[in-house]
Amino acid sequence: MSKIKPYKHSDLGKKEQVTQMFDTISGDYDGLNRVISFGIDIKWRNKVVKMVKETNPDTILDIATGTGDLAINLSETNATKIVGLDISSGMLEIGKEKVKKKGLDNRIEMILGDSENMPFEDNTFDAITVSFGVRNFETLENGLKDILRVLKPGGTFVILETSIPTKTPYKQGYNFYSKNILPLIGKIFSKDRSAYKYLSESASAFPYGEALNNILRKVGFINVEDYPQTFGVATIYKSSK
């Protein structure tokens, strides 16, 4: 997993490369996401919000928050405090503007930080979410352990991440799209040609379904469940502490 990096000829580690990549594509990111997913990512995020809302959290952490889409959506819950954490200052600057325009400054705080070494006390948050971010962790288990650390006992952890369809013809269609169409869209519309090639390759190599469930259990999460979305091109994982 961690061997796949955005820039093959760079000496930087994965974490530094991912930061550089998201800083570079931050201006294109929201629009390209809508194009690449045909807008279905909005529907997936709404399902995450519904899952979190059902647990009635007071404090929520959204890791790899990017430009803040999910953090803003989570304001639909009754949470009094929502924190968006990201390693990319470029993405956060756009997110802060979006939060400000929505008038949510008093509820949503956007923080620059490393998901594998977070600046929070143990047992801080009632709910934690990660949307399309866990596959960018330099060391997956380290990131998940730190999430478990800052999650309150009984708290809810929800991941939304890409996965690979297992049934014909969706599997073949997904493979063609991810290997040919997605990098082409990124090449045409983004400043960074390597970025969307990396996003495609990292999605294909990342563990999904029961494989990710088992990693969550190994780290210490309980009540682990997964919910494949749209023929399996994405999966929502729900667990607790």
N, C-alpha and C positions, 0 to 999 in steps of 0.2 A: 504493500500500500504506500508506505512512505517513500519508496524508491521512485515513484512517479512524481516528477516535478514540472512546473511550468516551463522552465528554461533549461534545456538539456546541456547547453554549453556554458552554464554559469557555475561558479564555484560556491555560490551561496547555498545555505541549507534550505530545506523545503519551507520552513516557517518564513524566512526572509524573502524567498522567491514568491510565496503566496501573497505576502504583504505588498511587495512591489507590483505584482500582477493586478491585485484589486485596486491599488492606488491608481494604476494606469487606466483601467477600464471603468472606473467609478462613474464617469460621466455618461457612458454608454449602457451601463448595466441594467437599469430598470427597463428601458425600451427593448433592449435585446432579449431580456428574459421573457417578456410578453410574446415576442415573435417566436422565439425558440420553443416555448411550451404551448404556443397557440392560446395563451391566456389561461390555460388550465391550472397553472400554479396558484392562481388566486383562489380557485375552488379548494385546492388541497390545503392552503393556509387557513381557510375558513373552517375546515374540519378540525385542524389543530386547535384553533381558538375555541371551538365548541367543546372539545375534550377538556381543555384547561378550564374553561368557564364552569363546567359541571363540578369541578373540585372546589370552587369558591375560594380561590387564593387571595391573600392580601398583598403578597409580594411575589413578583415574577422576574426572572432573569431570562433574557433572550440572547443566547450566545451566537457569535458569528452573525450579528444582527444586520451587517451590511448597511444598506440605506434605510433600514428601519421599517420595512413593510410589515413584518410580523409583529414587531413591538407596537406599532401603531394600531394594528388590528386587535392586539391583546387589550387595548384600552376599552374594548367592548365588554370585558369582564368587570367585576367590581373591585379589582385590585387598586389599592391606593398608591402603590409604588411599582413601576416597571423600569427595569434597567436593561439597556441594550449595550452589549459588549462586543467590540470588534478589534481586530489587529490592524485594520487599515484606516488611517486617518482620512484618506480621500473619500472612502465610503461613508465614514461617520459624519463628515462635513455636510454631505448631501442629506444624510439622515436627520441631522440636527435642523436643517432648514425645513424639511418636511414636517418634523415634530412641531416646530415653531408655527408654521402656517396652519396647522390643525389646532393650534391653541392648547397643546398637550404638555407644555414645558413643566407644568406643576406636577405631572404624573410620570412622565417618561424622562429618564436621564440616560444620555449616550456617553459611554465610557470607552476610552482606548485601553485595551488590555489583552493579555495572552490567555487563551482558553485553557491552557495546560498549567497555568500558574496564576490563578485569579486573585485579585486583591480584595477578597471577601472573607469574613469570619466563617467558621464551621457552622452548619445548620442555619443559614441565613434566609433561604428562599422557600416559599410554599410550592412554587412550580418553576420548572426550568424547561426552556424550549431551544432547539437547534434546527434551523431550516436550511437545508443544503449546505451544511457547514462541517459536519463531522468528518467527511472524507478529506477535508483540507487540514485536519490536525496532523502535526508532524508525527506524533506517537499516539495512536488512537486510544490505547488503554490508559495512558497518562491523563489525557483529556477527560475521559469518562470517570476516572478516579477522582479528579478534582471537582467534577460536577456532582458526584456522589457526596463529596465532602461538604459542599456548600448548600446542598439540598437538605431541608428539614426532614426528620423522621416522619414518615407518612406522606411526604411530599410527592408530587407527580413530575415525571420527566418524559417529555415528548420529543421525538426526533422525526423530522420529515426529510427524507433523503431519496435520491435516485436509486432505482434498482433495475433489474433486467427481466423483461417478460420471459416466461418459460414455455408458453404455449405457442404453437404455430397458428396463424402466420405472424402473430405480434412480435415474436422473437426475431424473425428475419427482418421484419419491417423496422424494428428498433435498431438492429445492428447496422442496417443500411443508412438509416437517418443519422445515427450517432457518429458513424465513421466518415460519412460523405457530406451530408447536408449541414449538420451543425458546425463543423469547422469552416465550411464554405461561407455560411452566414456570418460567422465571426470574422473571417478574413475580409469580407466585403464591408461590413459595417463597423468594425472595431479598429482602434489604433493598434491593438496588440494581437497579432496573428496567432501567437503561441497560446494565448489565454484560453480560447474556446476549444483548441485541440487538447489542451491539458484537461479542461473540464469534462470533455468527452472521454478521454483515456482514464481519468481517475474514477469516473462513474462506472466504467466497465470493469475495473479491477477491484472495486470496493466490495467487501462482504455485505450480503443482503439476506433478508428473510431469516431463516433459522440460524445461519452463520453469525449474523449480528446479534440475534437474540442470545446466543450462547456466550458471546463476548460480554454482553451486558450482565448476564447471570454470573459469569466468572469474576467480574469486577465487584459484584455485590448487590446489583439491583434485583428487586423481586417483582412478582406479578407482571412478568414481561410478556407482552403481546404485540403482534404485528398485523397491520391492515394494508394489504396491497391496494394501490390506487390506479385507475385507468389502465387496465390490462397488465399491471405490474411495472409500469415505467417509473413509478415512485412508490414508496412505502412509508406509512406512518407507524412508528414504534412507540408504545406506551409502557412505562414501567414506574416503579416507586421505590422508596427507601424504607 
